[in-house]
Amino acid sequence: MDWTAAALGSLIGVVLALTGAGGGILAIPLLVLGMHMPVQQAGPVGLAAVGIASAFGAAVGLKAGIVRYRAALLIGAAGMLMAPAGVALAQRLPDKPLLAVFALIMCWVAWRMLRPATAEHAGADAAPNDQPCKVSSAGGRLVWTSSCARSMASTGALSGLLSGLLGVGGGFVIVPALTHHTDLDMRSVQATSLAVIALVSVSGVSAAIWHGSVNGTVAMPFTAGATVALLVAQRLAHHLPAAHLKLAFACLCVLVACMMMLRAASIL
């Protein structure tokens, strides 16, 4: 067993448990910098680890009745169709531009996490109540319209493409999209997002296996470490201040993004 891969996977599991996000976006830098893997191989390994952890989270949400399974199935179906295209595209793109794009995405994620909560609330108050997908006051389910279906499908397509291309794009695309396009509460948004990530990861990882870009000797211990650490760290998550965890994660994203940029520029 590759204990280095298991230890790196454990870090991803802890991040997923304590912050609720960031697993995929940190998995690839850890694999690239810690295991010296190219992005094309690191992406599917990270996607597998995050997908399995997301499946555990989605199962909990299903049991609690907060997963919008129709929305998850539509977004997931669109994502599963596009994930193989992202994997195929990744095999044809040079490594350094992918590293640079990934670093830019990490900086964007850090900026989103560092935004003051008051600014987010102000933006929400100022935005018109024109979401295409609304929850019925009677049954508590989403009211489906053609506009709602298009929004969910386009969200899934973008998520799947990024998941296949970079091994990320799940929660960082789905959660903001569901927040913008629906009036679901945040617990339901997060649980539905986890269900979609689990579905999309199946397609992305399967396509990567088909292309022969999955390193099983790294993927298995990395995924096992992430899953075990997630289950353990979930018990600690409720006792730590969320604001401090978000700040630490955002700073870590910026640090790793700088390292990825240096690697893309052949300095590291």
MOBELTA-V377364 format. One record per residue. N is the residue number from 0. PSI is psi in whole degrees, 0 to 359 (none if undefined). BURIAL is # if it has 16 or more other C-alpha atoms within 10 Angstrom, else .. Layout:
# MOBELTA-V377364
N;PSI;BURIAL
N;PSI;BURIAL
This chain:
# MOBELTA-V377364
0;136;.
1;101;.
2;334;.
3;315;#
4;320;#
5;321;#
6;318;#
7;321;#
8;325;#
9;322;#
10;320;#
11;318;#
12;319;#
13;316;#
14;316;#
15;317;#
16;320;#
17;331;#
18;342;#
19;2;#
20;177;#
21;355;#
22;305;#
23;323;#
24;342;#
25;339;#
26;317;#
27;313;#
28;321;#
29;319;#
30;322;#
31;314;#
32;325;.
33;326;.
34;359;.
35;43;.
36;148;#
37;157;#
38;322;#
39;329;#
40;327;#
41;324;#
42;305;#
43;324;#
44;313;#
45;321;#
46;321;#
47;315;#
48;314;#
49;324;#
50;317;#
51;318;#
52;320;#
53;325;#
54;321;#
55;315;#
56;320;#
57;323;#
58;320;.
59;318;.
60;321;#
61;319;#
62;325;.
63;352;.
64;25;.
65;0;#
66;125;#
67;91;#
68;331;#
69;316;.
70;318;#
71;320;#
72;319;#
73;312;#
74;317;#
75;320;#
76;315;#
77;320;#
78;320;#
79;328;#
80;325;#
81;338;#
82;317;#
83;326;#
84;322;#
85;320;#
86;315;#
87;321;#
88;322;.
89;328;#
90;343;#
91;354;.
92;145;.
93;156;.
94;317;.
95;316;#
96;325;.
97;320;#
98;318;#
99;317;#
100;317;.
101;319;#
102;320;#
103;320;#
104;319;#
105;320;#
106;320;#
107;317;.
108;317;#
109;317;#
110;318;.
111;321;.
112;333;#
113;351;#
114;136;.
115;142;.
116;329;.
117;324;.
118;321;.
119;318;.
120;321;.
121;319;.
122;322;.
123;322;.
124;325;.
125;337;.
126;141;.
127;151;.
128;68;.
129;31;.
130;136;#
131;338;#
132;117;#
133;151;#
134;131;.
135;134;.
136;338;.
137;301;.
138;348;.
139;13;.
140;161;.
141;139;#
142;115;.
143;128;.
144;172;.
145;323;.
146;320;.
147;316;#
148;319;#
149;319;.
150;316;#
151;319;#
152;319;#
153;324;#
154;315;#
155;321;#
156;315;#
157;318;#
158;315;#
159;319;#
160;314;#
161;326;#
162;317;#
163;324;#
164;315;#
165;355;#
166;9;#
167;189;#
168;356;#
169;271;#
170;327;#
171;346;#
172;315;#
173;314;#
174;310;#
175;324;.
176;315;#
177;324;#
178;323;#
179;320;#
180;347;#
181;169;#
182;30;#
183;150;#
184;162;.
185;324;.
186;319;.
187;323;#
188;312;#
189;318;#
190;319;#
191;321;#
192;317;#
193;321;#
194;319;#
195;316;#
196;319;#
197;318;#
198;312;#
199;324;#
200;329;#
201;314;#
202;314;#
203;316;#
204;321;#
205;318;#
206;321;#
207;321;#
208;319;.
209;320;.
210;354;.
211;27;.
212;13;#
213;122;#
214;100;.
215;328;.
216;336;.
217;320;#
218;318;#
219;308;#
220;327;#
221;314;#
222;318;#
223;316;#
224;318;#
225;318;#
226;313;#
227;315;#
228;323;#
229;312;#
230;324;#
231;314;.
232;338;#
233;330;#
234;339;.
235;340;.
236;325;#
237;347;.
238;2;.
239;142;.
240;126;.
241;324;.
242;319;.
243;323;.
244;319;.
245;318;#
246;316;.
247;319;.
248;319;#
249;317;#
250;321;#
251;321;.
252;316;#
253;317;#
254;312;.
255;323;#
256;319;#
257;320;#
258;322;#
259;322;#
260;318;#
261;322;.
262;321;#
263;328;#
264;9;.
265;25;.
266;325;.
267;none;.
